[in-house]
Amino acid sequence: MTSGKPNPWQIAALPMIEPEFLSGVLSEASDIALIVDPEGVVMAALVNETGSPYGSLDHWIGKKLTNFLTEECIPKLDRILERSSRDEKVQRVELNHRDKVVWQYPVRYSIHPVGHSERAILMLGRDLRQVAETQQQLVQAQFALEQGYEERREYDARYRMLMSVAREAFVLVSVADGRIRDLNDAAAHILGAAKDQLQGQPFANEFKDRGRAEFVQNILALALSEVDAEVTIQTKRTRNEVTITPISFRAGGARMLICRLEAGTSEEHASDKLSDNLVRLFRHGPEAIVFTDSNGVVQSANDAFMRLVDFAHHVDVRGTSLAEYMSRGQIDLNVMLDNAIKTGRMSAYSTKFCNDVGVWTAAEVSVSYLNKRSTPTVAFVIRDATRSEAMRTPAQGSSNMAGEDVVDLVGSAHLKDIVSQTTDVIERICIETAIELTGNNRAAAAEMLGLSRQSLYVKLHKLGIQEKQDGD
C-alpha cells in the first residue's frame, strides 16, 4: 500500500548534499572512493578513516589507476573505461591493488557515472581482504581435510592389507557390547564361518557355554594382567580347542580388545614355545652357533660367533665360507661336513678359529646335518676350548704316572730305542686319527698333518697302516 505521494528518489527532489559533507558521506559509505577520468587517471581519492589500514592515498591523484593495480586487473579497468565511454552500464568489478610492492589487497567496486560531459566515473570500493582471508582459511581447511582423508584411506589400506596377509588369526572385540568389530580370514576359518557372517556378532556366542558379559570381562581381566595370560576354550561351530591371547587398547575413546586365536593341541603350543626358546638360545646363548648350506656357506650366525671372529655385523659373514675362519681352512670344513652328512652328526672336532686381527682361539665344534627340507642345512655349535685346555694341563706329579711305561723301559733298552718306540706310537695315533677324520682321504690327511703325500705313504708303509687299510 502506498500513500500516493511522489517518490523523491524518482523526481530528483532529494536535497543537494553540500560539498563539505559529500566527502564524509562517500568515505563512510565505502572503504575507498575514487573518481577516475575517461583516461583512467585518478582525479580524487577518499579513504574511510575509521580503522582504515590504507593510510593516505593522495599520491594516487593525478596518476593512472593502472599504476596501482596488479597485472591481471589492468584489462578489467580498460574494459570498464571503454564501456563507460559508450554509456554502457557497469555495476561491479573486483580489482587487486598494489602499492609500493608489498601493499596488496582486493577491493570490490561499484561503478557510477559522474556527469555526461566529462564521462568520469565514481568507484565506491569495499575492502575484500577479510573475505579473502576467510576464503584462504577455507581453502587451507579443505586441503587439510582432503589430506586427512588421504591419510585415513592410506592407513585403512595398510590395515586391510595387514589383516589379509597375516597368518595369525586376529579378532577385534568391543568391550562395551562384546561384539566383533573386525577379524581376518584366518580367524574366520578357526571360528568356522565367513567374515561377513561374524562381523557384528557377539564374540561369546562363538564359544561353547559362554555368557557375553562374563566372557568379555574375563578376557579384559586377562589383558590387563601384568603377565602374559591366555585362555583355552572350545569353539561352538567347529568344536576345536582355541587359545585366546587378548591385548587391550583404546580407539576413539572406546576400549577395544584384539584377541589372537591359536587353534591346535597342547603339543602344538608346546612346540611353539620350544621354537621360541630355541630362537632365544640362538640369539643370547654363550656358545657360537652357525647355520650353513651343505657346502659350508654361512646362512646365519649368532652374536657369540660374531664375538669369536671379531666381526661387527652379521652381514660381514653371511655368504662367506666357514672355512675362511678355521686354522686348516677347507680341510677342517670338509672333514666336518663329510662326517656330518655321512652319519648325521659329529660330536666334537678340535680346531682353531681366527678373528679379524689374526688372533687364534682354540675351539671344539659339534656338527648336525639337518636334511629334512628342500635345501639341507648344517648346524655348527662352536665352544671356546681355551679354558678347557687350561684345565686339562697335567697337575704336578701326573707326568710320572703318564710315563710309567717309559720308565719301565729304562735299563732294558737304549735311550735311542726308547725314543724311537714312543715316537712310532705317537705317529701311529696321529696318522690313524687323521685318516679316520678325513674318511681315508690320504691327500687331506697329509695336508692336515703337515706332511707331503709321499712322506705320508712312507710312514703308512713303515707303521703297517697301509696294509691294514687295504686288508679292511
CORKAPE-V309207 format. One record per backbone hydrogen bond with DSSP energy under -1.0 kcal/mol. CO is the residue of the C=O (numbers start at 1). NH is the residue of the N-H. If there is no record, write none. Layout:
BEGIN
co: [CO CO]
nh: [NH NH]
END
This chain:
BEGIN
co: [7 8 18 18 19 21 22 23 24 25 31 32 33 34 35 35 36 37 40 41 42 44 46 49 57 60 63 64 65 66 68 70 73 74 75 76 77 78 79 80 81 83 84 91 93 95 96 97 99 100 102 103 105 106 107 108 109 110 112 120 121 122 123 124 125 125 126 128 129 130 131 132 133 134 135 136 137 138 139 140 141 142 143 144 145 146 147 148 149 150 151 152 153 154 155 156 157 158 159 160 161 162 169 170 171 172 172 173 174 178 179 180 182 184 185 186 187 188 188 194 195 198 201 203 204 206 211 212 213 214 215 216 217 218 219 220 231 233 234 240 241 242 243 244 245 247 249 251 254 255 256 257 258 259 260 262 265 266 267 268 269 270 271 272 273 274 275 276 277 278 279 280 281 288 289 290 291 291 292 293 296 297 298 300 302 303 304 305 306 309 313 314 317 320 321 322 323 325 328 329 330 331 332 333 334 335 336 337 338 339 340 344 346 349 351 352 353 355 359 361 362 363 364 366 367 368 370 371 377 378 379 380 381 382 383 385 386 387 388 395 398 399 401 403 404 409 409 414 415 416 417 418 419 420 421 422 423 424 425 426 427 428 429 430 431 432 433 434 435 440 441 442 443 444 445 446 452 453 454 455 456 457 458 459 460 460 464 465 466 467 468]
nh: [11 13 21 22 23 25 26 27 28 29 48 125 46 123 43 44 121 40 65 37 62 35 33 51 60 63 42 67 68 69 98 73 77 78 79 80 81 82 83 84 85 88 87 111 109 107 70 105 103 102 104 99 97 128 95 126 93 124 122 114 36 112 34 110 31 32 108 132 133 134 135 136 137 138 139 140 141 142 143 144 145 146 147 148 149 150 151 152 153 154 155 156 157 158 159 160 161 162 163 164 165 166 261 184 259 181 182 257 178 203 174 200 172 188 189 190 191 192 193 198 199 201 180 206 207 236 215 216 217 218 219 220 221 222 223 224 244 242 208 235 264 233 262 231 260 258 256 254 251 175 249 173 247 171 245 243 269 270 271 272 273 274 275 276 277 278 279 280 281 282 283 284 285 382 302 380 299 300 378 296 322 293 319 291 306 307 308 309 311 356 316 318 320 298 324 325 326 354 331 333 334 335 336 337 338 339 340 341 342 343 344 369 367 365 363 327 361 358 355 353 385 351 383 381 346 379 377 373 370 292 368 290 366 288 364 389 390 391 392 398 402 403 404 407 408 412 413 418 419 420 421 422 423 424 425 426 427 428 429 430 431 432 433 434 435 436 437 438 440 442 445 446 447 448 449 451 456 457 458 459 460 461 462 463 465 466 468 469 470 471 472]
END
